[in-house]
Amino acid sequence: MKIYSWNVNGYRAVIKKNFYEWMEGADADVVMLQETKAHPEQIPAKHRDHDGYSSLWNWSKVKKGYSGTACFFRQEPLSHSFGLPEDKYQGEGRVVMMEYEQFYLFNIYFPNGQMNDERLEYKMGFYDCFLDHAQELRKTKPVVVGGDFNTAHTEIDLKNPKANSERSGFLPMERQWIDKFIEHGYVDTFRMFEKEGGHYSWWTYRFNARKNNAGWRIDYFFVSEELKKNVKNAWIESEVMGSDHCPVGLELEF
């Protein structure tokens, strides 16, 4: 099963670029998008699905042009849900969960904490609410999580760690949460195959950052440890343009 995750920074924008060509070449079983920034009336029906795929969309209810997630899939999930159990973390369109025979699959756009302290607190609470929810589901079957975590885990996951040590996205508390997530038995699949730095999934549009590969790795696929043996490959497609993020991929074998 081949799964992709991509923060497209606006679905209406990316479909005017190379999205359809990339989608065809990816030949994925599931494609999960974050930051779609659109409501149903803003996307013509012909653009909501792709040949051979069905879709699920979680729109932001709080404001238009904000957040949002979408999933395109060839195999219909057994069930699906939107959001997290706590009302506080509903409404921004950040989560789609799809149940398959072998696992639960999460598409998540985790909050960004850079706006202010209140938003950072919201992000940390969202993290913990998600972990509790994932652990509850995991009692039934394994869990796969893909999406934009909005945090670089270690110093090798961003180009300039010292300069960003006091910036949300690389704060000790955020990095410690990823440590906690891993301690609960979740595996960073990309690090199963690549131990070195210099591999990023997001670059600011400023300072020629992408040209200079001055980026952050904040887009991940994690699997619960029960699925580690089923991970065939995990990768980053840094050459794919169309957003300030690039796609990341995971291949599972059963």
Backbone as CSV, one residue per row, in Angstrom:
resi,resn,N_x,N_y,N_z,CA_x,CA_y,CA_z,C_x,C_y,C_z
1,MET,0.850,-1.186,0.000,0.000,0.000,0.000,0.886,1.236,0.000
2,LYS,0.695,2.086,-0.984,1.524,3.276,-1.174,0.709,4.509,-0.783
3,ILE,1.222,5.258,0.211,0.493,6.388,0.779,1.356,7.635,0.695
4,TYR,0.752,8.747,0.315,1.450,10.025,0.275,0.778,11.022,1.210
5,SER,1.586,11.961,1.701,1.090,13.104,2.456,1.733,14.352,1.880
6,TRP,0.911,15.424,1.715,1.447,16.663,1.141,0.656,17.849,1.662
7,ASN,1.343,18.774,2.305,0.747,20.069,2.633,0.841,20.913,1.368
8,VAL,-0.305,21.135,0.730,-0.311,21.785,-0.589,-0.412,23.308,-0.508
9,ASN,-0.611,23.845,0.717,-0.697,25.300,0.906,-1.691,25.917,-0.086
10,GLY,-2.886,25.326,-0.110,-3.953,25.821,-0.987,-4.236,24.871,-2.141
11,TYR,-5.348,24.129,-2.055,-5.682,23.165,-3.110,-5.982,23.867,-4.428
12,ARG,-6.686,25.000,-4.364,-7.022,25.713,-5.596,-5.769,26.223,-6.301
13,ALA,-4.740,26.519,-5.513,-3.481,26.980,-6.109,-2.702,25.813,-6.716
14,VAL,-2.625,24.702,-5.987,-1.763,23.612,-6.446,-2.317,22.915,-7.686
15,ILE,-3.654,22.897,-7.853,-4.199,22.238,-9.051,-3.938,23.054,-10.308
16,LYS,-3.530,24.308,-10.139,-3.146,25.123,-11.298,-1.663,24.939,-11.629
17,LYS,-0.991,24.178,-10.823,0.438,23.945,-11.043,0.623,22.514,-11.555
18,ASN,1.379,21.696,-10.840,1.702,20.369,-11.374,0.975,19.249,-10.656
19,PHE,-0.095,19.575,-9.918,-0.692,18.561,-9.048,-1.210,17.352,-9.815
20,TYR,-1.940,17.580,-10.914,-2.518,16.447,-11.636,-1.433,15.544,-12.224
21,GLU,-0.379,16.152,-12.734,0.719,15.355,-13.287,1.412,14.561,-12.184
22,TRP,1.620,15.230,-11.050,2.247,14.516,-9.932,1.367,13.369,-9.463
23,MET,0.083,13.623,-9.338,-0.866,12.609,-8.857,-0.843,11.378,-9.768
24,GLU,-0.805,11.609,-11.061,-0.778,10.493,-12.020,0.509,9.691,-11.878
25,GLY,1.627,10.390,-11.738,2.910,9.708,-11.622,3.110,9.020,-10.288
26,ALA,2.464,9.530,-9.245,2.642,8.952,-7.911,2.063,7.546,-7.818
27,ASP,0.984,7.295,-8.557,0.356,5.970,-8.569,0.115,5.465,-7.147
28,ALA,-0.474,6.321,-6.322,-0.660,6.018,-4.903,-1.990,5.321,-4.648
29,ASP,-2.037,4.592,-3.555,-3.299,4.028,-3.083,-4.094,5.065,-2.294
30,VAL,-3.363,5.901,-1.540,-3.990,6.977,-0.772,-3.113,8.221,-0.887
31,VAL,-3.739,9.368,-1.141,-3.049,10.657,-1.108,-3.753,11.531,-0.078
32,MET,-2.990,12.001,0.910,-3.544,12.806,1.995,-2.980,14.224,1.896
33,LEU,-3.876,15.199,1.848,-3.469,16.594,1.702,-3.794,17.378,2.962
34,GLN,-2.939,18.356,3.252,-3.199,19.281,4.352,-3.189,20.716,3.815
35,GLU,-3.768,21.596,4.613,-3.868,23.028,4.296,-4.508,23.236,2.917
36,THR,-5.667,22.611,2.737,-6.383,22.733,1.467,-6.989,24.129,1.280
37,LYS,-7.291,24.825,2.366,-7.723,26.231,2.329,-8.941,26.475,1.435
38,ALA,-9.920,25.604,1.489,-11.069,25.774,0.590,-12.325,25.172,1.202
39,HIS,-13.466,25.679,0.774,-14.772,25.141,1.112,-15.373,24.506,-0.143
40,PRO,-16.370,23.618,0.030,-16.902,22.882,-1.127,-17.368,23.769,-2.268
41,GLU,-17.991,24.906,-1.919,-18.496,25.773,-2.992,-17.368,26.476,-3.740
42,GLN,-16.150,26.417,-3.199,-15.015,27.058,-3.858,-14.269,26.110,-4.794
43,ILE,-14.631,24.847,-4.753,-13.962,23.855,-5.605,-14.993,23.184,-6.497
44,PRO,-14.914,23.346,-7.804,-15.846,22.652,-8.701,-15.803,21.145,-8.466
45,ALA,-16.949,20.504,-8.624,-17.057,19.064,-8.355,-16.014,18.265,-9.135
46,LYS,-15.702,18.689,-10.366,-14.746,17.945,-11.197,-13.343,17.956,-10.593
47,HIS,-13.064,18.899,-9.679,-11.745,18.969,-9.058,-11.700,18.307,-7.679
48,ARG,-12.834,17.804,-7.220,-12.861,17.209,-5.886,-12.477,15.734,-5.900
49,ASP,-12.562,15.100,-7.041,-12.148,13.704,-7.187,-11.198,13.588,-8.376
50,HIS,-10.511,12.474,-8.424,-9.603,12.195,-9.538,-9.934,10.821,-10.081
51,ASP,-9.593,10.569,-11.337,-9.910,9.291,-11.967,-9.387,8.136,-11.114
52,GLY,-10.268,7.218,-10.782,-9.883,6.045,-10.012,-9.869,6.253,-8.513
53,TYR,-10.167,7.481,-8.057,-10.121,7.778,-6.628,-11.463,8.324,-6.142
54,SER,-11.792,8.000,-4.913,-12.855,8.690,-4.191,-12.188,9.635,-3.199
55,SER,-12.973,10.481,-2.534,-12.339,11.462,-1.649,-13.165,11.726,-0.403
56,LEU,-12.474,12.205,0.620,-13.067,12.719,1.846,-12.453,14.087,2.111
57,TRP,-13.279,15.050,2.475,-12.813,16.404,2.738,-13.253,16.834,4.122
58,ASN,-12.347,17.441,4.862,-12.696,18.041,6.144,-12.418,19.542,6.033
59,TRP,-13.484,20.322,5.903,-13.351,21.762,5.683,-13.268,22.486,7.017
60,SER,-12.569,23.590,7.047,-12.560,24.447,8.228,-13.926,25.097,8.406
61,LYS,-14.475,24.986,9.602,-15.775,25.606,9.911,-15.591,26.998,10.520
62,VAL,-14.368,27.327,10.938,-14.154,28.585,11.657,-13.959,29.768,10.721
63,LYS,-13.335,29.534,9.578,-13.206,30.592,8.582,-12.788,30.000,7.252
64,LYS,-13.121,30.698,6.182,-12.762,30.247,4.848,-11.283,30.520,4.568
65,GLY,-10.747,29.744,3.638,-9.368,29.954,3.232,-8.368,29.581,4.305
66,TYR,-8.746,28.642,5.180,-7.924,28.313,6.342,-7.892,26.805,6.553
67,SER,-6.715,26.287,6.859,-6.545,24.896,7.285,-7.185,23.924,6.278
68,GLY,-7.806,22.854,6.761,-8.490,21.897,5.891,-7.621,20.722,5.483
69,THR,-8.249,19.550,5.384,-7.578,18.319,4.968,-8.444,17.574,3.961
70,ALA,-7.796,16.753,3.146,-8.514,15.938,2.160,-7.761,14.638,1.945
71,CYS,-8.507,13.585,1.611,-7.920,12.280,1.303,-8.495,11.767,-0.005
72,PHE,-7.630,11.299,-0.896,-8.030,10.596,-2.107,-7.612,9.135,-1.955
73,PHE,-8.507,8.207,-2.265,-8.200,6.797,-2.010,-8.835,5.915,-3.079
74,ARG,-8.110,4.851,-3.397,-8.610,3.858,-4.354,-9.501,2.827,-3.661
75,GLN,-9.125,2.451,-2.448,-9.884,1.447,-1.695,-10.729,2.140,-0.641
76,GLU,-12.022,1.896,-0.672,-12.935,2.515,0.280,-12.583,2.071,1.703
77,PRO,-12.428,3.000,2.633,-12.165,2.604,4.020,-13.384,1.925,4.639
78,LEU,-13.126,1.122,5.655,-14.220,0.458,6.370,-15.074,1.485,7.107
79,SER,-14.425,2.526,7.605,-15.125,3.621,8.275,-14.217,4.845,8.230
80,HIS,-14.762,5.986,8.611,-13.939,7.192,8.693,-14.526,8.136,9.730
81,SER,-13.698,9.066,10.177,-14.171,10.089,11.106,-13.382,11.366,10.876
82,PHE,-13.941,12.467,11.356,-13.287,13.771,11.230,-12.996,14.327,12.622
83,GLY,-11.862,14.994,12.769,-11.560,15.688,14.006,-11.098,14.781,15.126
84,LEU,-10.931,15.369,16.306,-10.530,14.661,17.514,-11.705,14.636,18.495
85,PRO,-11.642,13.775,19.510,-12.807,13.616,20.398,-13.209,14.875,21.163
86,GLU,-12.255,15.730,21.532,-12.593,16.915,22.322,-13.126,18.034,21.427
87,ASP,-14.226,18.638,21.835,-14.849,19.718,21.069,-13.876,20.865,20.797
88,LYS,-12.990,21.104,21.747,-12.030,22.206,21.629,-11.190,22.090,20.367
89,TYR,-10.967,20.844,19.907,-10.087,20.609,18.760,-10.870,20.226,17.502
90,GLN,-12.148,20.555,17.506,-12.982,20.390,16.329,-13.085,21.730,15.594
91,GLY,-13.485,21.679,14.341,-13.883,22.902,13.645,-12.882,23.476,12.675
92,GLU,-11.588,23.136,12.829,-10.587,23.712,11.936,-10.254,22.789,10.756
93,GLY,-10.906,21.641,10.688,-10.721,20.756,9.533,-9.357,20.095,9.481
94,ARG,-8.814,19.749,10.639,-7.428,19.308,10.691,-7.209,17.788,10.640
95,VAL,-8.257,17.003,10.786,-8.056,15.555,10.924,-9.063,14.773,10.086
96,VAL,-8.550,13.807,9.335,-9.377,12.760,8.724,-8.787,11.424,9.151
97,MET,-9.609,10.558,9.716,-9.160,9.211,10.079,-9.909,8.198,9.218
98,MET,-9.170,7.286,8.606,-9.765,6.239,7.787,-9.365,4.878,8.344
99,GLU,-10.325,4.033,8.529,-10.069,2.686,9.034,-9.936,1.708,7.880
100,TYR,-8.824,0.999,7.844,-8.639,-0.099,6.900,-8.513,-1.419,7.670
101,GLU,-8.516,-2.509,6.944,-8.516,-3.822,7.594,-7.320,-3.996,8.534
102,GLN,-6.135,-3.515,8.086,-4.921,-3.762,8.854,-4.564,-2.645,9.832
103,PHE,-5.133,-1.432,9.667,-4.710,-0.313,10.502,-5.693,0.857,10.400
104,TYR,-5.527,1.792,11.343,-6.175,3.104,11.265,-5.189,4.079,10.639
105,LEU,-5.655,4.888,9.706,-4.800,5.835,8.996,-5.263,7.256,9.286
106,PHE,-4.365,8.053,9.874,-4.656,9.451,10.174,-3.996,10.375,9.164
107,ASN,-4.772,11.322,8.663,-4.260,12.470,7.914,-4.449,13.682,8.815
108,ILE,-3.336,14.308,9.256,-3.438,15.385,10.236,-2.604,16.598,9.833
109,TYR,-3.232,17.751,9.988,-2.543,19.028,9.873,-2.484,19.621,11.281
110,PHE,-1.380,19.353,11.975,-1.237,19.825,13.344,-1.116,21.357,13.370
111,PRO,-1.615,21.994,14.420,-1.582,23.455,14.480,-0.160,24.018,14.499
112,ASN,-0.063,25.250,14.059,1.172,26.019,14.134,1.105,26.881,15.400
113,GLY,2.193,26.925,16.155,2.177,27.658,17.419,2.873,28.998,17.382
114,GLN,3.155,29.520,16.198,3.980,30.726,16.109,3.214,32.025,16.355
115,MET,1.907,31.988,16.277,1.146,33.243,16.366,1.286,33.906,17.738
116,ASN,1.056,33.119,18.807,1.140,33.656,20.166,1.149,32.501,21.163
117,ASP,1.296,32.826,22.435,1.367,31.794,23.474,0.084,30.980,23.556
118,GLU,-1.046,31.644,23.334,-2.324,30.938,23.376,-2.392,29.874,22.285
119,ARG,-1.886,30.224,21.109,-1.918,29.263,20.003,-0.917,28.123,20.237
120,LEU,0.205,28.428,20.871,1.164,27.379,21.217,0.552,26.407,22.220
121,GLU,-0.173,26.944,23.176,-0.855,26.091,24.159,-1.891,25.202,23.469
122,TYR,-2.605,25.778,22.495,-3.583,25.003,21.727,-2.891,23.862,20.982
123,LYS,-1.754,24.157,20.389,-0.998,23.139,19.653,-0.600,21.988,20.568
124,MET,-0.087,22.311,21.750,0.361,21.259,22.661,-0.821,20.428,23.155
125,GLY,-1.942,21.083,23.406,-3.130,20.338,23.800,-3.652,19.446,22.690
126,PHE,-3.588,19.931,21.475,-3.986,19.155,20.298,-3.122,17.905,20.182
127,TYR,-1.807,18.078,20.354,-0.880,16.935,20.342,-1.329,15.861,21.338
128,ASP,-1.573,16.273,22.573,-1.907,15.301,23.615,-3.264,14.648,23.367
129,CYS,-4.227,15.437,22.900,-5.541,14.877,22.588,-5.423,13.835,21.485
130,PHE,-4.621,14.132,20.471,-4.411,13.168,19.397,-3.765,11.890,19.922
131,LEU,-2.725,12.026,20.740,-2.026,10.840,21.252,-2.970,9.960,22.054
132,ASP,-3.791,10.562,22.903,-4.763,9.778,23.676,-5.727,9.040,22.745
133,HIS,-6.180,9.729,21.717,-7.121,9.139,20.756,-6.461,7.986,19.994
134,ALA,-5.229,8.199,19.548,-4.513,7.162,18.810,-4.278,5.932,19.684
135,GLN,-3.928,6.165,20.937,-3.672,5.049,21.849,-4.944,4.245,22.110
136,GLU,-6.073,4.938,22.162,-7.340,4.232,22.357,-7.662,3.366,21.132
137,LEU,-7.510,3.913,19.935,-7.756,3.142,18.718,-6.774,1.985,18.580
138,ARG,-5.575,2.202,19.033,-4.506,1.204,18.896,-4.802,-0.072,19.681
139,LYS,-5.712,0.006,20.632,-6.119,-1.196,21.365,-6.805,-2.185,20.426
140,THR,-7.331,-1.669,19.309,-8.059,-2.506,18.352,-7.180,-2.953,17.189
141,LYS,-6.403,-2.002,16.630,-5.498,-2.336,15.519,-4.418,-1.266,15.429
142,PRO,-3.333,-1.513,14.686,-2.229,-0.545,14.604,-2.656,0.784,13.992
143,VAL,-1.767,1.768,14.140,-2.052,3.141,13.710,-0.948,3.640,12.783
144,VAL,-1.347,4.316,11.711,-0.432,5.024,10.812,-0.829,6.499,10.837
145,VAL,0.153,7.378,10.982,-0.107,8.816,11.048,0.743,9.531,10.012
146,GLY,0.107,10.277,9.129,0.832,11.084,8.159,0.341,12.508,8.187
147,GLY,1.250,13.449,7.958,0.816,14.827,7.877,1.892,15.820,8.258
148,ASP,1.451,17.059,8.382,2.319,18.171,8.753,2.259,18.318,10.270
149,PHE,3.353,17.926,10.953,3.413,17.986,12.417,3.803,19.380,12.915
150,ASN,4.271,20.230,12.031,4.664,21.596,12.377,5.739,21.653,13.462
151,THR,6.546,20.587,13.571,7.682,20.562,14.490,8.811,19.747,13.867
152,ALA,10.010,20.308,13.889,11.211,19.551,13.525,11.711,18.856,14.786
153,HIS,11.962,17.571,14.707,12.231,16.789,15.910,13.635,17.018,16.480
154,THR,14.650,16.861,15.659,16.028,16.954,16.147,16.805,17.986,15.331
155,GLU,18.034,18.261,15.762,18.834,19.284,15.074,19.104,18.939,13.614
156,ILE,19.134,17.670,13.269,19.379,17.324,11.865,18.128,17.483,11.001
157,ASP,17.016,17.833,11.633,15.765,17.987,10.895,15.501,19.420,10.438
158,LEU,16.465,20.314,10.626,16.365,21.649,10.056,17.763,22.201,9.815
159,LYS,17.836,23.131,8.883,19.128,23.640,8.423,19.836,24.459,9.497
160,ASN,19.061,25.291,10.223,19.672,26.226,11.180,19.078,26.035,12.575
161,PRO,19.447,24.968,13.265,18.812,24.683,14.559,19.072,25.748,15.626
162,LYS,20.278,26.258,15.723,20.576,27.238,16.777,19.795,28.527,16.582
163,ALA,19.702,28.973,15.347,18.991,30.223,15.061,17.490,30.099,15.312
164,ASN,16.972,28.876,15.337,15.527,28.660,15.491,15.156,28.022,16.818
165,SER,16.083,27.974,17.763,15.867,27.249,19.016,14.788,27.871,19.904
166,GLU,14.445,29.153,19.667,13.406,29.805,20.459,12.161,30.102,19.620
167,ARG,12.046,29.441,18.499,10.918,29.642,17.582,9.999,28.431,17.634
168,SER,8.686,28.703,17.694,7.745,27.583,17.671,7.954,26.772,16.404
169,GLY,7.979,25.463,16.571,8.352,24.540,15.516,9.649,23.837,15.844
170,PHE,10.416,24.448,16.797,11.643,23.805,17.266,11.884,24.120,18.744
171,LEU,10.815,24.390,19.455,10.928,24.641,20.883,11.141,23.331,21.645
172,PRO,11.839,23.370,22.774,12.049,22.153,23.566,10.751,21.406,23.870
173,MET,9.678,22.125,24.229,8.432,21.439,24.581,7.839,20.695,23.384
174,GLU,7.966,21.270,22.201,7.438,20.620,20.995,8.264,19.386,20.643
175,ARG,9.564,19.533,20.704,10.460,18.409,20.413,10.279,17.288,21.439
176,GLN,10.059,17.685,22.705,9.840,16.689,23.756,8.549,15.926,23.542
177,TRP,7.543,16.586,22.959,6.316,15.846,22.675,6.578,14.764,21.641
178,ILE,7.367,15.055,20.615,7.694,14.004,19.639,8.483,12.892,20.307
179,ASP,9.370,13.239,21.232,10.043,12.203,22.027,9.017,11.333,22.740
180,LYS,8.042,11.985,23.359,6.998,11.247,24.095,6.201,10.348,23.153
181,PHE,5.872,10.875,21.977,5.135,10.109,20.976,5.916,8.837,20.612
182,ILE,7.208,8.982,20.394,8.063,7.839,20.062,8.149,6.869,21.236
183,GLU,8.234,7.403,22.450,8.289,6.551,23.647,7.009,5.735,23.819
184,HIS,5.914,6.237,23.292,4.654,5.489,23.348,4.591,4.387,22.283
185,GLY,5.633,4.272,21.480,5.692,3.154,20.545,5.350,3.507,19.115
186,TYR,5.722,4.731,18.680,5.516,5.138,17.294,6.865,5.372,16.625
187,VAL,6.976,4.973,15.375,8.247,4.947,14.660,8.242,5.975,13.538
188,ASP,9.261,6.819,13.512,9.485,7.787,12.428,10.021,6.995,11.231
189,THR,9.155,6.745,10.257,9.508,5.789,9.201,10.653,6.285,8.324
190,PHE,10.749,7.575,8.088,11.839,8.092,7.249,13.191,7.780,7.873
191,ARG,13.275,7.867,9.188,14.538,7.603,9.877,14.887,6.110,9.926
192,MET,13.988,5.251,9.504,14.333,3.841,9.342,15.281,3.656,8.160
193,PHE,15.242,4.594,7.202,15.995,4.449,5.957,17.075,5.511,5.767
194,GLU,16.961,6.615,6.474,17.907,7.721,6.289,18.265,8.322,7.645
195,LYS,19.536,8.180,8.034,19.982,8.663,9.352,20.621,10.043,9.288
196,GLU,20.944,10.527,8.108,21.676,11.786,7.978,20.735,12.983,7.852
197,GLY,21.268,14.182,8.052,20.513,15.413,7.902,20.480,15.881,6.454
198,GLY,19.969,17.081,6.238,19.916,17.652,4.897,18.685,17.268,4.115
199,HIS,17.735,16.571,4.763,16.509,16.135,4.085,15.329,16.876,4.705
200,TYR,14.698,17.722,3.919,13.658,18.596,4.453,12.373,18.483,3.638
201,SER,11.267,18.938,4.247,9.966,18.878,3.566,9.275,20.231,3.481
202,TRP,9.867,21.260,4.118,9.298,22.612,4.060,10.420,23.640,3.984
203,TRP,10.196,24.658,3.139,11.144,25.754,2.972,10.349,27.054,2.927
204,THR,10.779,28.070,3.667,10.133,29.365,3.553,10.283,29.886,2.121
205,TYR,9.310,30.697,1.705,9.384,31.296,0.372,10.432,32.412,0.306
206,ARG,10.947,32.816,1.460,11.906,33.921,1.504,13.349,33.411,1.430
207,PHE,14.253,34.323,1.133,15.705,34.098,1.227,16.237,32.990,0.308
208,ASN,15.518,32.685,-0.790,15.947,31.596,-1.676,16.162,30.292,-0.903
209,ALA,15.311,30.083,0.091,15.522,28.957,1.010,15.505,27.607,0.302
210,ARG,14.583,27.446,-0.635,14.510,26.130,-1.289,15.705,25.907,-2.200
211,LYS,16.093,26.948,-2.906,17.270,26.847,-3.776,18.504,26.481,-2.972
212,ASN,18.595,27.014,-1.752,19.750,26.742,-0.886,19.525,25.560,0.056
213,ASN,18.383,24.894,-0.094,17.996,23.773,0.763,18.112,24.124,2.249
214,ALA,17.651,25.328,2.585,17.598,25.752,3.985,16.186,25.486,4.495
215,GLY,15.916,24.242,4.832,14.560,23.826,5.147,14.398,23.196,6.511
216,TRP,13.190,22.677,6.709,12.806,21.963,7.930,12.134,20.646,7.515
217,ARG,12.349,19.605,8.251,11.580,18.358,8.068,10.484,18.354,9.130
218,ILE,9.287,18.726,8.704,8.156,18.792,9.626,6.978,17.939,9.162
219,ASP,7.127,17.277,8.015,6.093,16.379,7.485,6.577,14.949,7.672
220,TYR,5.743,14.115,8.274,6.182,12.785,8.702,5.155,11.710,8.361
221,PHE,5.636,10.480,8.353,4.807,9.289,8.510,5.338,8.521,9.711
222,PHE,4.478,8.329,10.694,4.776,7.468,11.832,3.875,6.238,11.754
223,VAL,4.407,5.106,12.188,3.590,3.905,12.358,3.760,3.404,13.784
224,SER,2.719,2.806,14.350,2.891,2.158,15.648,3.788,0.935,15.452
225,GLU,4.520,0.606,16.496,5.599,-0.390,16.387,5.147,-1.723,15.807
226,GLU,3.867,-2.061,15.998,3.367,-3.335,15.471,3.492,-3.408,13.948
227,LEU,3.561,-2.242,13.292,3.628,-2.200,11.827,5.040,-1.989,11.297
228,LYS,6.013,-1.848,12.180,7.371,-1.554,11.733,7.867,-2.579,10.725
229,LYS,7.532,-3.827,10.952,7.971,-4.915,10.061,7.317,-4.830,8.691
230,ASN,6.230,-4.065,8.576,5.511,-3.941,7.309,5.945,-2.733,6.488
231,VAL,6.844,-1.914,7.042,7.304,-0.719,6.333,8.341,-1.124,5.295
232,LYS,7.986,-0.956,4.037,8.884,-1.315,2.942,9.778,-0.147,2.549
233,ASN,9.239,1.075,2.611,10.028,2.251,2.229,9.350,3.510,2.757
234,ALA,10.148,4.561,2.946,9.640,5.883,3.311,10.582,6.908,2.708
235,TRP,10.038,8.004,2.173,10.882,8.918,1.407,10.290,10.318,1.390
236,ILE,11.100,11.265,0.916,10.712,12.660,0.740,10.951,13.036,-0.722
237,GLU,9.959,13.630,-1.373,10.094,14.025,-2.784,10.390,15.522,-2.872
238,SER,11.597,15.886,-2.487,11.968,17.299,-2.370,12.032,18.011,-3.711
239,GLU,12.061,17.267,-4.804,12.120,17.890,-6.127,10.742,18.316,-6.629
240,VAL,9.678,17.886,-5.960,8.317,18.201,-6.399,7.938,19.605,-5.928
241,MET,7.609,20.464,-6.872,7.261,21.850,-6.588,5.729,21.996,-6.517
242,GLY,5.289,23.240,-6.275,3.857,23.523,-6.240,3.374,24.034,-4.898
243,SER,4.210,23.906,-3.859,3.869,24.346,-2.512,5.162,24.696,-1.798
244,ASP,5.053,25.296,-0.607,6.262,25.486,0.198,6.656,24.205,0.918
245,HIS,5.786,23.208,0.884,6.093,21.845,1.340,6.267,20.950,0.114
246,CYS,6.838,19.773,0.328,6.877,18.757,-0.728,6.203,17.487,-0.216
247,PRO,5.850,16.568,-1.109,5.216,15.320,-0.667,6.200,14.420,0.080
248,VAL,5.653,13.647,1.026,6.397,12.572,1.672,5.617,11.283,1.454
249,GLY,6.347,10.163,1.367,5.696,8.912,1.012,6.001,7.784,1.973
250,LEU,5.126,6.797,1.973,5.263,5.584,2.795,4.723,4.407,1.999
251,GLU,5.478,3.313,2.012,4.997,2.082,1.384,4.977,0.976,2.421
252,LEU,3.790,0.372,2.559,3.599,-0.741,3.492,3.360,-2.011,2.709
253,GLU,3.834,-3.116,3.245,3.683,-4.409,2.587,3.070,-5.400,3.565
254,PHE,2.011,-6.066,3.119,1.312,-7.028,3.981,1.288,-8.409,3.329
